[in-house]
Amino acid sequence: MARLSHTFDDGSEVGVLALRARGNTEFDGGETDFVQQVAGIYGELPVTDRWRSRLTLSESRDEQDSQRTLGNSTFDTRQRTARWQNTLDVGPHEVIVGTEFTRDDITTTENYAEDSRDNTAVFAQGLLDFYPVSLQAGLRYDDNEAFGDELTGNLALGYALDDWHRLRASVATAFRAPTFNDLYYPYSESTFSGATSISEGNQDLEAETSTSYELGVRGDYQPFYWDLALFQTDIDDLIDWASDSPAPSVVRYRPTNVNDARIRGAELAAGAELGDWTLQGALTYLDPEDRDTGNDLARRATRSLRLDLDRELGNWSMGGSWIVQNHRYNDAANEQRLGGFGLLNLRAGWAFAPHWSTRLTVNNALDKQYETARNYINAGRAVFLSVDYGAL
């Protein structure tokens, strides 16, 4: 991954971002070579003291070449996006308006009725400050070539009870069209512990729509804080990758639409800064329900806990995170139970020269073996090293 940006004397800014990952997956009956990459460039111009204009161009690719006994296949998807955003400062308020264009393309050995599509959107958002009341309101209109047009929006209200406590409430609607991976993921088959796993896309998917609500209260003190949030999302035609068993000893993974889904829950977070130490934690409860059956939605844990501990030591920093999740079900019928797990992640940083720093991250430091989808073991211990340069 590489990221580079530069700010000029007049406040103009340009930047680029590039990320590329490639690898090979071997399974019974074949193997797959894959490449995933993201590239983007942006430029921001202060048109006036109160108007900033930003143009972003980006492209993401997901490429797969498979060789297996069933035959070789190619499955490449590409998404290109152009986004123009304008930010206007009006006293203590901020107004954002813009437009976005996205083109999806697919190249594959299969023949599909649709191999490209466009999505054009316009959006506007206002961040209004009338202390002790703050208001955020937004609208977005999408015209999707494959799934029609959709109007979504959000409204959030905050109220400062005093200098330390704040209430908030919000409601938002959303629209999500199936990706080409959801629709056309190529048929693949593998065997694990005597069971056959089949993965494939679903060309009959509908777009999903949702409405989300949140109520929250926060307390900020020196040197600690706490935050409590209650939330619920109602989803029509949820796009959910789940499994079924079309035959004994056969498990098929494909995305389907859940007619009526509801995800509600609560999260309590707290943290403190004590000298050179920073401690943060969050406890989350979820109730992800298929309203038609009463079952839990597939592959979603209902309890999770995260604890973060960090310390600054001059030019050095070090820390760790402990992440715990309870069991989940792999299938919509809640018959395939996947056990819970706990992970330990470690990190360390070093500012070794003016403007230069390096960071070492060890994810799953104890090399825990766990599954969030049946027969697909997650990555074991992974080590990442990064070097950053940031001049003022």
VOMI-341249 format. One record per residue (C-alpha): x, y, z; chain; residue number from 1. Coordinates in nm, 3 decimals. Each point is the difference from the previous one (the first is absolute). Example, Ala and Ser with C-alpha at 12.3 -4.5 7.8 and 13.67 -1.06 7.14 Angstrom:
<nodes>
NODE, x, y, z, chaine, num
NODE, 1.230, -0.450, 0.780, A, 1
NODE, 0.137, 0.344, -0.066, A, 2
</nodes>
This chain:
<nodes>
NODE, x, y, z, chaine, num
NODE, 0.000, 0.000, 0.000, A, 1
NODE, 0.127, 0.347, -0.085, A, 2
NODE, -0.146, 0.343, 0.073, A, 3
NODE, 0.145, 0.338, -0.094, A, 4
NODE, -0.144, 0.349, 0.031, A, 5
NODE, 0.126, 0.359, -0.022, A, 6
NODE, -0.151, 0.329, 0.115, A, 7
NODE, 0.101, 0.317, -0.184, A, 8
NODE, 0.044, 0.347, 0.150, A, 9
NODE, -0.343, 0.113, -0.126, A, 10
NODE, -0.172, -0.292, 0.177, A, 11
NODE, -0.042, -0.219, -0.309, A, 12
NODE, 0.063, -0.369, 0.055, A, 13
NODE, 0.067, -0.300, -0.224, A, 14
NODE, 0.043, -0.362, 0.096, A, 15
NODE, 0.020, -0.357, -0.127, A, 16
NODE, -0.078, -0.336, 0.157, A, 17
NODE, 0.094, -0.348, -0.120, A, 18
NODE, -0.064, -0.340, 0.154, A, 19
NODE, 0.074, -0.338, -0.157, A, 20
NODE, -0.025, -0.353, 0.135, A, 21
NODE, 0.054, -0.325, -0.186, A, 22
NODE, 0.002, -0.362, 0.107, A, 23
NODE, -0.094, -0.358, -0.070, A, 24
NODE, -0.268, -0.219, 0.157, A, 25
NODE, 0.029, -0.377, -0.031, A, 26
NODE, -0.292, -0.236, 0.055, A, 27
NODE, -0.101, -0.355, -0.086, A, 28
NODE, -0.052, -0.005, -0.374, A, 29
NODE, 0.198, 0.309, -0.096, A, 30
NODE, 0.139, 0.338, 0.091, A, 31
NODE, -0.072, 0.370, -0.050, A, 32
NODE, 0.242, 0.287, -0.065, A, 33
NODE, -0.145, 0.332, 0.113, A, 34
NODE, 0.089, 0.368, -0.017, A, 35
NODE, -0.178, 0.276, 0.193, A, 36
NODE, 0.101, 0.360, -0.053, A, 37
NODE, -0.120, 0.354, 0.063, A, 38
NODE, 0.138, 0.321, -0.153, A, 39
NODE, -0.117, 0.356, 0.042, A, 40
NODE, 0.099, 0.360, -0.057, A, 41
NODE, -0.156, 0.318, 0.135, A, 42
NODE, 0.041, 0.372, -0.018, A, 43
NODE, -0.151, 0.265, 0.228, A, 44
NODE, -0.016, 0.370, -0.080, A, 45
NODE, -0.100, 0.288, 0.231, A, 46
NODE, -0.215, 0.196, -0.248, A, 47
NODE, -0.067, 0.269, 0.263, A, 48
NODE, 0.057, 0.034, 0.374, A, 49
NODE, -0.333, -0.178, 0.055, A, 50
NODE, -0.017, -0.242, -0.295, A, 51
NODE, 0.215, -0.311, -0.049, A, 52
NODE, -0.039, -0.220, -0.306, A, 53
NODE, 0.134, -0.356, -0.015, A, 54
NODE, 0.016, -0.244, -0.293, A, 55
NODE, 0.079, -0.368, 0.060, A, 56
NODE, 0.060, -0.269, -0.262, A, 57
NODE, 0.036, -0.361, 0.112, A, 58
NODE, 0.003, -0.354, -0.130, A, 59
NODE, -0.025, -0.337, 0.177, A, 60
NODE, 0.059, -0.343, -0.153, A, 61
NODE, -0.066, -0.357, 0.112, A, 62
NODE, 0.156, -0.254, -0.239, A, 63
NODE, -0.014, -0.379, 0.030, A, 64
NODE, 0.144, -0.269, -0.228, A, 65
NODE, -0.097, -0.353, 0.102, A, 66
NODE, 0.136, -0.333, -0.116, A, 67
NODE, -0.205, -0.299, 0.112, A, 68
NODE, -0.121, -0.339, -0.113, A, 69
NODE, -0.335, 0.155, -0.103, A, 70
NODE, 0.185, 0.227, -0.244, A, 71
NODE, 0.192, 0.327, 0.005, A, 72
NODE, -0.178, 0.330, 0.053, A, 73
NODE, 0.067, 0.375, 0.019, A, 74
NODE, -0.203, 0.237, 0.215, A, 75
NODE, 0.113, 0.365, 0.001, A, 76
NODE, -0.208, 0.289, 0.135, A, 77
NODE, 0.091, 0.367, -0.018, A, 78
NODE, -0.163, 0.307, 0.153, A, 79
NODE, 0.093, 0.355, -0.105, A, 80
NODE, -0.130, 0.302, 0.190, A, 81
NODE, 0.013, 0.376, -0.057, A, 82
NODE, -0.115, 0.219, 0.289, A, 83
NODE, -0.024, 0.381, 0.010, A, 84
NODE, -0.068, 0.148, 0.343, A, 85
NODE, -0.037, 0.365, 0.101, A, 86
NODE, 0.014, 0.117, 0.361, A, 87
NODE, -0.140, 0.341, 0.092, A, 88
NODE, 0.057, 0.168, 0.338, A, 89
NODE, -0.292, 0.223, 0.102, A, 90
NODE, 0.090, 0.148, 0.336, A, 91
NODE, 0.004, -0.288, 0.250, A, 92
NODE, -0.183, -0.223, -0.250, A, 93
NODE, 0.130, -0.224, -0.279, A, 94
NODE, -0.177, -0.101, -0.321, A, 95
NODE, 0.122, -0.278, -0.227, A, 96
NODE, -0.131, -0.057, -0.354, A, 97
NODE, 0.133, -0.224, -0.273, A, 98
NODE, -0.047, -0.269, -0.258, A, 99
NODE, 0.139, -0.349, -0.054, A, 100
NODE, 0.023, -0.232, -0.300, A, 101
NODE, 0.086, -0.372, 0.026, A, 102
NODE, 0.057, -0.252, -0.280, A, 103
NODE, 0.012, -0.376, 0.076, A, 104
NODE, 0.144, -0.243, -0.255, A, 105
NODE, 0.048, -0.375, 0.000, A, 106
NODE, 0.219, -0.219, -0.221, A, 107
NODE, -0.055, -0.374, 0.030, A, 108
NODE, 0.009, -0.326, -0.189, A, 109
NODE, -0.377, -0.025, 0.053, A, 110
NODE, -0.256, 0.185, -0.210, A, 111
NODE, -0.227, 0.230, 0.200, A, 112
NODE, -0.284, 0.218, -0.122, A, 113
NODE, 0.153, 0.297, 0.181, A, 114
NODE, 0.376, 0.065, 0.011, A, 115
NODE, 0.002, 0.371, 0.089, A, 116
NODE, -0.220, 0.253, 0.174, A, 117
NODE, 0.005, 0.364, 0.111, A, 118
NODE, -0.115, 0.176, 0.316, A, 119
NODE, -0.038, 0.378, 0.006, A, 120
NODE, -0.066, 0.183, 0.326, A, 121
NODE, -0.039, 0.353, 0.133, A, 122
NODE, 0.013, 0.081, 0.369, A, 123
NODE, -0.024, 0.286, 0.248, A, 124
NODE, 0.063, 0.021, 0.372, A, 125
NODE, -0.019, 0.272, 0.260, A, 126
NODE, 0.185, 0.012, 0.334, A, 127
NODE, -0.171, 0.271, 0.202, A, 128
NODE, 0.112, 0.128, 0.340, A, 129
NODE, -0.250, 0.186, 0.220, A, 130
NODE, 0.166, -0.070, 0.335, A, 131
NODE, -0.112, -0.180, 0.212, A, 132
NODE, -0.186, -0.161, -0.294, A, 133
NODE, 0.177, -0.145, -0.303, A, 134
NODE, -0.171, -0.135, -0.310, A, 135
NODE, 0.117, -0.215, -0.289, A, 136
NODE, -0.225, -0.063, -0.300, A, 137
NODE, 0.076, -0.158, -0.336, A, 138
NODE, -0.160, -0.125, -0.321, A, 139
NODE, 0.138, -0.224, -0.276, A, 140
NODE, -0.157, -0.098, -0.330, A, 141
NODE, 0.133, -0.306, -0.187, A, 142
NODE, -0.085, -0.098, -0.356, A, 143
NODE, 0.117, -0.360, -0.042, A, 144
NODE, -0.007, -0.141, -0.352, A, 145
NODE, -0.093, -0.349, 0.122, A, 146
NODE, -0.221, 0.068, 0.304, A, 147
NODE, -0.167, 0.334, -0.067, A, 148
NODE, 0.006, 0.322, 0.201, A, 149
NODE, -0.004, 0.043, 0.377, A, 150
NODE, -0.020, 0.298, 0.236, A, 151
NODE, 0.164, -0.040, 0.342, A, 152
NODE, 0.067, 0.239, 0.284, A, 153
NODE, 0.112, 0.048, 0.357, A, 154
NODE, -0.093, 0.227, 0.290, A, 155
NODE, 0.195, 0.026, 0.326, A, 156
NODE, -0.056, 0.223, 0.301, A, 157
NODE, 0.238, 0.066, 0.289, A, 158
NODE, -0.062, 0.190, 0.322, A, 159
NODE, 0.265, 0.107, 0.254, A, 160
NODE, -0.149, -0.041, 0.347, A, 161
NODE, 0.302, 0.178, 0.150, A, 162
NODE, 0.375, 0.019, -0.059, A, 163
NODE, 0.042, -0.375, 0.064, A, 164
NODE, -0.313, -0.182, -0.120, A, 165
NODE, -0.160, -0.022, -0.343, A, 166
NODE, -0.311, -0.173, -0.138, A, 167
NODE, -0.042, -0.108, -0.363, A, 168
NODE, -0.265, -0.157, -0.224, A, 169
NODE, 0.010, -0.091, -0.369, A, 170
NODE, -0.193, -0.168, -0.278, A, 171
NODE, 0.136, -0.095, -0.343, A, 172
NODE, -0.106, -0.196, -0.307, A, 173
NODE, 0.233, -0.192, -0.233, A, 174
NODE, 0.000, -0.180, -0.334, A, 175
NODE, 0.241, -0.276, -0.106, A, 176
NODE, 0.011, -0.159, -0.343, A, 177
NODE, 0.150, -0.350, -0.032, A, 178
NODE, 0.362, 0.000, -0.115, A, 179
NODE, 0.113, -0.201, -0.301, A, 180
NODE, 0.165, -0.236, 0.250, A, 181
NODE, -0.341, -0.051, 0.164, A, 182
NODE, -0.164, -0.063, -0.335, A, 183
NODE, 0.259, -0.194, -0.197, A, 184
NODE, 0.258, -0.153, 0.236, A, 185
NODE, 0.121, -0.305, -0.196, A, 186
NODE, -0.101, -0.350, 0.102, A, 187
NODE, 0.270, -0.168, 0.207, A, 188
NODE, 0.009, -0.328, 0.188, A, 189
NODE, 0.235, -0.135, 0.268, A, 190
NODE, 0.008, -0.283, 0.252, A, 191
NODE, 0.084, 0.041, 0.367, A, 192
NODE, -0.021, -0.276, 0.263, A, 193
NODE, -0.222, -0.209, -0.226, A, 194
NODE, -0.245, 0.284, -0.068, A, 195
NODE, -0.037, 0.172, -0.337, A, 196
NODE, -0.019, 0.381, -0.002, A, 197
NODE, -0.147, 0.182, -0.299, A, 198
NODE, 0.023, 0.378, -0.050, A, 199
NODE, -0.182, 0.197, -0.268, A, 200
NODE, -0.175, 0.330, -0.067, A, 201
NODE, -0.371, 0.062, -0.041, A, 202
NODE, -0.128, 0.187, -0.306, A, 203
NODE, -0.350, 0.032, 0.149, A, 204
NODE, 0.099, 0.236, 0.282, A, 205
NODE, -0.199, 0.316, 0.069, A, 206
NODE, 0.145, 0.325, 0.136, A, 207
NODE, -0.029, 0.046, 0.376, A, 208
NODE, -0.143, 0.305, 0.178, A, 209
NODE, 0.022, 0.086, 0.367, A, 210
NODE, -0.096, 0.249, 0.271, A, 211
NODE, 0.224, 0.052, 0.304, A, 212
NODE, -0.068, 0.167, 0.334, A, 213
NODE, 0.233, 0.091, 0.287, A, 214
NODE, -0.031, 0.156, 0.343, A, 215
NODE, 0.310, 0.082, 0.201, A, 216
NODE, 0.143, 0.189, 0.294, A, 217
NODE, 0.365, 0.084, 0.068, A, 218
NODE, 0.197, 0.132, 0.294, A, 219
NODE, 0.340, 0.169, -0.053, A, 220
NODE, 0.214, 0.078, 0.302, A, 221
NODE, 0.367, 0.036, 0.066, A, 222
NODE, 0.156, -0.246, -0.023, A, 223
NODE, -0.271, -0.253, -0.095, A, 224
NODE, -0.320, -0.039, -0.208, A, 225
NODE, -0.293, -0.238, -0.043, A, 226
NODE, -0.255, -0.049, -0.279, A, 227
NODE, -0.324, -0.199, -0.018, A, 228
NODE, -0.184, -0.062, -0.328, A, 229
NODE, -0.323, -0.184, -0.083, A, 230
NODE, -0.057, -0.076, -0.368, A, 231
NODE, -0.222, -0.188, -0.244, A, 232
NODE, 0.008, -0.060, -0.375, A, 233
NODE, -0.301, -0.135, -0.192, A, 234
NODE, 0.100, -0.153, -0.335, A, 235
NODE, -0.210, -0.111, -0.294, A, 236
NODE, 0.157, -0.257, -0.236, A, 237
NODE, 0.324, -0.022, 0.202, A, 238
NODE, 0.279, -0.141, -0.219, A, 239
NODE, 0.142, -0.276, 0.218, A, 240
NODE, 0.262, -0.262, -0.086, A, 241
NODE, -0.123, -0.312, 0.179, A, 242
NODE, 0.010, -0.376, -0.045, A, 243
NODE, -0.252, -0.272, -0.066, A, 244
NODE, 0.028, -0.376, -0.049, A, 245
NODE, -0.143, -0.104, -0.338, A, 246
NODE, 0.120, -0.357, 0.064, A, 247
NODE, 0.154, -0.204, 0.286, A, 248
NODE, 0.365, 0.096, 0.063, A, 249
NODE, -0.036, 0.299, -0.237, A, 250
NODE, 0.007, 0.362, 0.116, A, 251
NODE, -0.077, 0.276, -0.252, A, 252
NODE, 0.093, 0.363, 0.057, A, 253
NODE, -0.184, 0.262, -0.201, A, 254
NODE, -0.149, 0.344, 0.065, A, 255
NODE, -0.375, 0.017, 0.047, A, 256
NODE, -0.250, 0.270, 0.092, A, 257
NODE, -0.136, -0.014, 0.354, A, 258
NODE, -0.350, 0.140, -0.041, A, 259
NODE, -0.027, 0.176, 0.338, A, 260
NODE, 0.304, 0.039, 0.226, A, 261
NODE, 0.055, 0.198, 0.318, A, 262
NODE, 0.329, 0.071, 0.173, A, 263
NODE, -0.026, 0.173, 0.333, A, 264
NODE, 0.232, 0.033, 0.293, A, 265
NODE, 0.188, 0.209, 0.251, A, 266
NODE, 0.361, 0.102, 0.048, A, 267
NODE, 0.172, 0.133, 0.310, A, 268
NODE, 0.344, 0.154, -0.051, A, 269
NODE, 0.237, 0.165, 0.244, A, 270
NODE, 0.358, 0.121, 0.011, A, 271
NODE, 0.256, 0.188, 0.201, A, 272
NODE, 0.338, 0.169, -0.043, A, 273
NODE, 0.216, -0.049, 0.309, A, 274
NODE, 0.341, 0.157, -0.049, A, 275
NODE, 0.170, -0.184, -0.286, A, 276
NODE, -0.267, -0.272, 0.000, A, 277
NODE, -0.317, -0.010, -0.212, A, 278
NODE, -0.269, -0.256, 0.080, A, 279
NODE, -0.314, -0.052, -0.208, A, 280
NODE, -0.270, -0.265, -0.007, A, 281
NODE, -0.331, -0.078, -0.169, A, 282
NODE, -0.265, -0.262, 0.079, A, 283
NODE, -0.258, -0.068, -0.274, A, 284
NODE, -0.324, -0.197, 0.004, A, 285
NODE, -0.174, -0.084, -0.331, A, 286
NODE, -0.332, -0.160, -0.084, A, 287
NODE, 0.024, -0.078, -0.376, A, 288
NODE, -0.336, -0.157, -0.088, A, 289
NODE, -0.168, -0.137, -0.309, A, 290
NODE, -0.352, 0.125, 0.078, A, 291
NODE, -0.167, -0.267, -0.215, A, 292
NODE, 0.156, -0.294, 0.189, A, 293
NODE, 0.112, 0.149, 0.333, A, 294
NODE, 0.349, -0.143, -0.054, A, 295
NODE, 0.328, 0.187, 0.033, A, 296
NODE, 0.139, 0.134, -0.326, A, 297
NODE, 0.285, -0.214, -0.126, A, 298
NODE, 0.362, 0.065, 0.100, A, 299
NODE, -0.072, 0.274, 0.254, A, 300
NODE, 0.121, -0.017, 0.360, A, 301
NODE, -0.236, 0.137, 0.264, A, 302
NODE, 0.260, 0.098, 0.263, A, 303
NODE, 0.338, 0.165, -0.045, A, 304
NODE, 0.258, 0.166, 0.221, A, 305
NODE, 0.303, 0.209, -0.096, A, 306
NODE, 0.268, 0.131, 0.235, A, 307
NODE, 0.287, 0.227, -0.114, A, 308
NODE, 0.303, 0.092, 0.210, A, 309
NODE, 0.274, 0.233, -0.131, A, 310
NODE, 0.298, 0.181, 0.148, A, 311
NODE, 0.225, 0.280, -0.123, A, 312
NODE, 0.372, -0.028, 0.084, A, 313
NODE, 0.169, 0.305, -0.147, A, 314
NODE, 0.055, -0.073, -0.369, A, 315
NODE, -0.141, -0.349, 0.051, A, 316
NODE, -0.355, -0.125, 0.037, A, 317
NODE, -0.136, -0.345, 0.067, A, 318
NODE, -0.336, -0.157, 0.057, A, 319
NODE, -0.235, -0.288, -0.044, A, 320
NODE, -0.364, -0.089, -0.064, A, 321
NODE, -0.201, -0.292, 0.130, A, 322
NODE, -0.305, -0.082, -0.211, A, 323
NODE, -0.259, -0.259, 0.108, A, 324
NODE, -0.311, -0.118, -0.186, A, 325
NODE, -0.249, -0.269, 0.095, A, 326
NODE, -0.143, -0.272, -0.222, A, 327
NODE, -0.191, 0.057, -0.324, A, 328
NODE, -0.195, -0.214, -0.245, A, 329
NODE, 0.129, -0.075, -0.347, A, 330
NODE, -0.343, -0.062, -0.152, A, 331
NODE, -0.340, 0.167, -0.005, A, 332
NODE, -0.158, -0.301, 0.176, A, 333
NODE, 0.239, 0.042, 0.298, A, 334
NODE, 0.107, -0.364, -0.014, A, 335
NODE, 0.373, 0.050, -0.072, A, 336
NODE, 0.154, 0.158, 0.311, A, 337
NODE, 0.341, 0.168, -0.022, A, 338
NODE, 0.185, 0.043, 0.328, A, 339
NODE, 0.103, 0.332, 0.149, A, 340
NODE, 0.360, 0.118, 0.017, A, 341
NODE, 0.241, 0.247, 0.155, A, 342
NODE, 0.283, 0.178, -0.184, A, 343
NODE, 0.303, 0.191, 0.121, A, 344
NODE, 0.145, 0.271, -0.227, A, 345
NODE, 0.326, 0.178, 0.084, A, 346
NODE, 0.156, 0.319, -0.137, A, 347
NODE, 0.308, 0.218, 0.045, A, 348
NODE, 0.111, 0.328, -0.156, A, 349
NODE, 0.326, 0.195, -0.016, A, 350
NODE, 0.054, 0.361, -0.113, A, 351
NODE, 0.363, -0.053, -0.098, A, 352
NODE, 0.067, 0.334, -0.174, A, 353
NODE, -0.173, 0.336, -0.061, A, 354
NODE, -0.317, -0.067, -0.206, A, 355
NODE, 0.084, -0.374, -0.021, A, 356
NODE, -0.165, -0.284, 0.190, A, 357
NODE, -0.040, -0.375, -0.028, A, 358
NODE, -0.271, -0.230, 0.134, A, 359
NODE, -0.004, -0.374, 0.063, A, 360
NODE, -0.336, -0.178, 0.036, A, 361
NODE, -0.052, -0.365, 0.092, A, 362
NODE, -0.358, -0.115, -0.052, A, 363
NODE, -0.117, -0.322, 0.164, A, 364
NODE, 0.327, -0.011, 0.194, A, 365
NODE, -0.086, -0.334, 0.167, A, 366
NODE, -0.073, -0.159, -0.341, A, 367
NODE, -0.357, -0.089, 0.097, A, 368
NODE, -0.182, -0.231, -0.245, A, 369
NODE, -0.361, 0.110, -0.042, A, 370
NODE, -0.283, 0.013, -0.254, A, 371
NODE, -0.257, 0.267, -0.077, A, 372
NODE, -0.127, -0.211, -0.294, A, 373
NODE, -0.010, -0.380, 0.006, A, 374
NODE, 0.298, -0.173, -0.167, A, 375
NODE, 0.178, 0.335, -0.053, A, 376
NODE, 0.270, 0.042, 0.266, A, 377
NODE, 0.100, 0.362, 0.055, A, 378
NODE, 0.356, 0.120, -0.034, A, 379
NODE, 0.240, -0.096, 0.277, A, 380
NODE, 0.272, 0.225, 0.136, A, 381
NODE, 0.068, 0.290, -0.239, A, 382
NODE, 0.280, 0.257, 0.028, A, 383
NODE, -0.007, 0.344, -0.167, A, 384
NODE, 0.275, 0.259, -0.014, A, 385
NODE, -0.058, 0.355, -0.125, A, 386
NODE, 0.218, 0.310, -0.039, A, 387
NODE, -0.156, 0.348, -0.007, A, 388
NODE, 0.137, 0.340, -0.095, A, 389
NODE, -0.202, 0.309, 0.078, A, 390
NODE, 0.151, 0.347, -0.035, A, 391
NODE, -0.185, 0.300, 0.133, A, 392
</nodes>
